[in-house]
Amino acid sequence: MKSLFSNKKTIAVLVLPGLVIMLFAIAIPLVISLILSFVQWAGFGTIKFIGIGNYSRLLRDKTFWRSLFNVSLLIIVTVFFQNTFAFFIASLLTKLSERRSQILRTIYFIPATLSLVVVTKLWVNIFHPTYGMLNKLIRFLGPQYFEIAWLGNTKTAIWAVIWIMIWQGFGWALLFFYGGLMTVPRELEEAALVDGANRLQVHLRVILPYMLPVIQSIIIIDVVSSLKQMEMVYLSTEGAPGGTTQFLAVYLYQRAFKYGEYGYGNAISVLFVLIAVLMTLLIQRVFRKSIEQF
């Protein structure tokens, strides 16, 4: 085996397919996208080089900044609220019997197994101002002045869209946390309890440090997922009302394919990739320091 992997030709043959796939699937499209971000083009006809014109336009584009704000809002809600609750539920599930834990895990994970189209259609119907289940429940309880067009009101639409995303993605967060918690050696917890630590101290001083690599992976997935959110937004509001529910991926699609602004759409995609890479590197650096401290 050692002689096999010490042969440079063998290594080249094994590595080459992966490099070719990365070249044609990632590197070349990124270069093409970067080049097209400096032109004005409708996808056909004349291509006009305009330099940094598309990027200058982005700086003045209120919809772009609103979509970036919505992505940031989704990241905050996902990382600090969804993950905190998922971690809490996962911790409780590790204390239950295997049978009970399995049943509850299955129930929590059901939304994650459903099609994005089905999930979005379900919640669009629930949020419907006339025949939606939510407003019917409000009418039944009495305070009719709380009846709202949840996806049509500028104050509630973004929160309704974020709720749909959280509801569908909660099962994944729970699954990752549960899997990570099950790998924590019980000897460490028992030793901390014997030394006089309470349950909160065990979680803060033993379990969380051990879980840092898992938490890092979950946060990176959350950030990338938030950046590329498209299907649920497109199927529920398409960025309406007034662009208040616009997200980067949806806005990129609309500019490039709906309005035929390929150059501008590619400028958005370049910033999209840049933001994703920078945030991933930042998260890795923060967690690397935290892991070194422990």
C-alpha positions as CSV (number, residue, x, y, z in Angstrom):
1,M,0.0,0.0,0.0
2,K,2.8,2.4,0.9
3,S,4.6,1.7,-2.4
4,L,1.3,2.3,-4.3
5,F,0.8,5.8,-2.8
6,S,4.5,6.7,-3.1
7,N,4.2,6.4,-6.9
8,K,3.7,9.9,-8.3
9,K,1.9,8.7,-11.4
10,T,-0.6,6.8,-9.2
11,I,-1.2,9.9,-7.1
12,A,-1.7,12.0,-10.2
13,V,-4.2,9.5,-11.7
14,L,-6.2,9.5,-8.4
15,V,-6.2,13.3,-8.0
16,L,-6.8,14.3,-11.6
17,P,-10.5,13.4,-11.8
18,G,-11.3,15.5,-8.8
19,L,-9.2,18.4,-10.1
20,V,-11.0,18.2,-13.5
21,I,-14.4,18.3,-11.8
22,M,-13.5,21.2,-9.6
23,L,-12.0,23.0,-12.6
24,F,-15.1,22.7,-14.8
25,A,-17.8,22.9,-12.1
26,I,-16.3,25.6,-9.9
27,A,-13.2,27.4,-11.1
28,I,-14.2,28.1,-14.8
29,P,-17.8,29.2,-14.0
30,L,-16.4,31.6,-11.3
31,V,-14.0,33.1,-13.8
32,I,-16.7,33.5,-16.5
33,S,-19.0,35.1,-13.9
34,L,-16.3,37.5,-12.9
35,I,-15.7,38.5,-16.5
36,L,-19.4,39.0,-17.2
37,S,-19.8,41.1,-14.1
38,F,-17.9,43.9,-16.0
39,V,-20.2,44.0,-19.0
40,Q,-23.7,45.0,-19.8
41,W,-25.5,42.1,-21.6
42,A,-29.0,40.9,-21.9
43,G,-27.9,37.3,-22.5
44,F,-28.0,37.8,-26.3
45,G,-26.9,40.5,-28.7
46,T,-24.3,43.0,-28.1
47,I,-21.9,42.8,-25.1
48,K,-20.8,46.2,-23.8
49,F,-17.9,46.5,-21.4
50,I,-18.7,48.9,-18.6
51,G,-15.9,48.3,-16.1
52,I,-17.1,48.5,-12.5
53,G,-20.4,50.0,-13.5
54,N,-22.4,47.1,-12.2
55,Y,-20.6,47.2,-8.9
56,S,-21.2,51.0,-8.6
57,R,-24.8,50.4,-9.3
58,L,-24.9,47.7,-6.5
59,L,-23.7,50.2,-4.0
60,R,-26.8,52.4,-4.7
61,D,-29.2,49.5,-5.0
62,K,-31.6,49.6,-2.1
63,T,-33.1,46.2,-2.9
64,F,-29.7,44.6,-2.9
65,W,-28.9,46.0,0.6
66,R,-32.4,45.0,1.8
67,S,-31.7,41.4,0.5
68,L,-28.3,41.4,2.3
69,F,-30.1,42.7,5.5
70,N,-32.6,39.9,5.2
71,V,-29.9,37.3,4.9
72,S,-28.1,38.7,7.9
73,L,-31.4,38.6,9.8
74,L,-32.0,34.9,8.9
75,I,-28.4,34.1,10.0
76,I,-29.0,35.7,13.4
77,V,-32.3,34.0,13.9
78,T,-30.9,30.6,12.8
79,V,-27.6,30.7,14.7
80,F,-28.8,32.2,18.0
81,F,-32.4,31.1,18.3
82,Q,-33.0,28.0,16.2
83,N,-29.7,26.4,17.1
84,T,-30.1,27.3,20.8
85,F,-33.5,25.6,20.9
86,A,-32.3,22.7,18.8
87,F,-29.4,22.1,21.2
88,F,-31.7,22.3,24.2
89,I,-34.1,19.7,22.7
90,A,-31.2,17.5,21.6
91,S,-29.9,17.5,25.1
92,L,-33.2,16.4,26.5
93,L,-33.5,13.7,23.9
94,T,-30.1,12.2,25.0
95,K,-31.6,11.7,28.5
96,L,-34.6,9.7,27.3
97,S,-34.8,6.0,26.5
98,E,-33.7,5.0,23.0
99,R,-37.3,4.2,21.9
100,R,-38.8,7.5,23.1
101,S,-35.9,9.5,21.7
102,Q,-36.3,7.8,18.3
103,I,-40.0,8.6,18.2
104,L,-39.5,12.2,19.0
105,R,-36.5,12.6,16.7
106,T,-38.6,11.2,13.9
107,I,-41.5,13.6,14.6
108,Y,-39.1,16.6,14.7
109,F,-37.4,15.6,11.5
110,I,-40.6,15.1,9.4
111,P,-40.6,18.7,8.1
112,A,-37.0,18.3,6.8
113,T,-38.1,15.3,4.8
114,L,-40.9,17.2,3.0
115,S,-40.4,18.9,-0.4
116,L,-39.7,22.6,-0.2
117,V,-42.6,23.2,-2.6
118,V,-45.0,21.3,-0.3
119,V,-43.7,23.1,2.9
120,T,-44.0,26.5,1.2
121,K,-47.5,25.8,-0.2
122,L,-48.6,24.5,3.2
123,W,-47.5,27.7,5.1
124,V,-48.7,30.0,2.3
125,N,-52.2,28.5,2.8
126,I,-51.9,28.8,6.6
127,F,-50.9,32.5,6.3
128,H,-53.6,33.3,3.8
129,P,-55.6,36.4,5.1
130,T,-59.0,35.0,4.1
131,Y,-59.1,31.2,4.4
132,G,-55.8,30.7,6.2
133,M,-55.9,28.6,9.4
134,L,-54.0,31.2,11.4
135,N,-56.5,34.0,10.9
136,K,-59.4,31.6,11.3
137,L,-57.9,30.7,14.7
138,I,-57.6,34.3,15.6
139,R,-61.2,34.9,14.6
140,F,-62.3,32.0,16.7
141,L,-60.4,33.4,19.7
142,G,-62.0,36.8,19.3
143,P,-59.5,39.6,18.7
144,Q,-60.2,40.2,15.0
145,Y,-58.1,43.3,14.9
146,F,-55.1,40.9,14.9
147,E,-56.1,39.5,11.5
148,I,-53.2,40.1,9.2
149,A,-52.2,39.4,5.6
150,W,-49.1,37.8,7.0
151,L,-47.2,37.5,3.7
152,G,-48.6,40.7,2.3
153,N,-47.9,43.1,5.2
154,T,-44.5,44.8,5.1
155,K,-44.1,44.4,8.9
156,T,-44.9,40.7,9.1
157,A,-43.9,39.2,5.7
158,I,-40.2,38.8,6.4
159,W,-40.9,37.1,9.8
160,A,-43.5,34.8,8.1
161,V,-40.9,33.8,5.5
162,I,-38.2,33.2,8.1
163,W,-40.6,31.1,10.1
164,I,-41.2,28.8,7.1
165,M,-37.4,28.4,6.7
166,I,-36.9,27.7,10.4
167,W,-39.8,25.2,10.6
168,Q,-38.4,23.2,7.7
169,G,-34.7,23.4,8.8
170,F,-35.1,22.7,12.5
171,G,-34.9,19.0,12.1
172,W,-31.5,19.1,10.5
173,A,-30.1,21.3,13.3
174,L,-31.6,18.9,15.9
175,L,-30.1,15.9,14.1
176,F,-26.6,17.4,14.0
177,F,-26.7,18.4,17.6
178,Y,-28.0,15.1,18.7
179,G,-25.4,13.2,16.8
180,G,-22.7,15.4,18.3
181,L,-24.0,15.0,21.8
182,M,-24.0,11.3,21.5
183,T,-20.3,11.3,20.9
184,V,-19.5,13.2,24.1
185,P,-17.8,10.6,26.5
186,R,-20.1,10.1,29.5
187,E,-17.0,9.7,31.6
188,L,-16.3,13.4,31.3
189,E,-19.7,14.4,32.5
190,E,-19.6,11.9,35.4
191,A,-16.2,13.1,36.4
192,A,-17.3,16.8,36.4
193,L,-20.4,15.9,38.5
194,V,-18.2,14.0,41.0
195,D,-16.0,17.1,41.2
196,G,-19.0,19.1,42.3
197,A,-20.1,20.7,39.0
198,N,-23.8,21.3,38.5
199,R,-25.6,20.5,35.2
200,L,-25.2,24.0,33.8
201,Q,-21.5,24.0,34.5
202,V,-21.2,20.5,32.9
203,H,-22.8,21.9,29.7
204,L,-20.7,25.1,29.7
205,R,-17.3,23.6,30.7
206,V,-17.5,20.0,29.4
207,I,-20.1,19.5,26.7
208,L,-19.9,22.8,24.8
209,P,-16.0,22.8,24.4
210,Y,-16.2,19.2,23.2
211,M,-19.0,20.2,20.7
212,L,-17.2,23.2,19.2
213,P,-16.2,21.5,16.0
214,V,-19.8,20.3,15.5
215,I,-21.2,23.8,16.3
216,Q,-18.7,25.3,13.9
217,S,-19.9,23.0,11.1
218,I,-23.5,23.8,11.8
219,I,-23.0,27.5,11.8
220,I,-21.1,27.4,8.5
221,I,-24.0,25.3,7.0
222,D,-26.5,27.9,8.4
223,V,-24.6,30.8,6.9
224,V,-24.3,29.2,3.4
225,S,-27.9,28.0,3.5
226,S,-29.1,31.5,4.4
227,L,-27.1,33.1,1.6
228,K,-28.6,30.7,-1.0
229,Q,-32.2,30.7,0.2
230,M,-34.3,30.9,-2.9
231,E,-37.0,28.3,-3.4
232,M,-39.1,29.2,-0.4
233,V,-38.9,33.0,-1.0
234,Y,-39.7,32.6,-4.7
235,L,-42.6,30.3,-4.1
236,S,-44.1,32.4,-1.3
237,T,-43.6,36.1,-2.0
238,E,-41.0,36.5,-4.8
239,G,-39.5,39.3,-2.6
240,A,-42.8,41.1,-2.1
241,P,-44.3,43.3,-0.7
242,G,-42.0,46.1,-1.9
243,G,-38.9,44.0,-1.7
244,T,-39.1,43.5,2.1
245,T,-38.7,39.7,1.7
246,Q,-36.0,39.8,-0.9
247,F,-33.0,37.5,-0.6
248,L,-29.7,37.5,-2.5
249,A,-30.3,34.3,-4.5
250,V,-33.8,35.4,-5.5
251,Y,-32.6,38.9,-6.5
252,L,-29.7,37.4,-8.5
253,Y,-32.1,35.2,-10.4
254,Q,-34.6,37.9,-11.1
255,R,-32.0,40.4,-12.4
256,A,-30.3,37.8,-14.6
257,F,-33.2,35.7,-15.9
258,K,-36.4,37.8,-15.4
259,Y,-35.1,41.2,-16.4
260,G,-32.3,40.0,-18.7
261,E,-29.5,41.8,-16.9
262,Y,-26.8,39.1,-17.0
263,G,-23.9,41.5,-16.2
264,Y,-25.6,42.9,-13.2
265,G,-26.7,39.4,-12.1
266,N,-23.1,38.1,-12.3
267,A,-21.9,41.1,-10.3
268,I,-24.3,40.0,-7.5
269,S,-23.1,36.4,-7.8
270,V,-19.5,37.5,-7.4
271,L,-20.3,39.4,-4.2
272,F,-22.4,36.4,-3.2
273,V,-19.4,34.1,-3.4
274,L,-17.1,36.6,-1.8
275,I,-19.4,37.1,1.2
276,A,-19.8,33.4,1.6
277,V,-16.0,32.8,1.6
278,L,-15.2,35.6,3.9
279,M,-17.9,34.6,6.4
280,T,-16.7,31.0,6.3
281,L,-13.1,32.0,7.0
282,L,-14.2,34.4,9.8
283,I,-16.2,31.6,11.5
284,Q,-13.3,29.2,11.2
285,R,-10.9,31.7,12.7
286,V,-13.2,32.5,15.6
287,F,-13.7,28.8,16.4
288,R,-10.0,28.0,15.9
289,K,-9.2,30.4,18.7
290,S,-12.0,29.1,20.9
291,I,-10.8,25.5,20.4
292,E,-7.2,26.4,21.2
293,Q,-8.3,28.1,24.5
294,F,-9.9,24.9,25.6
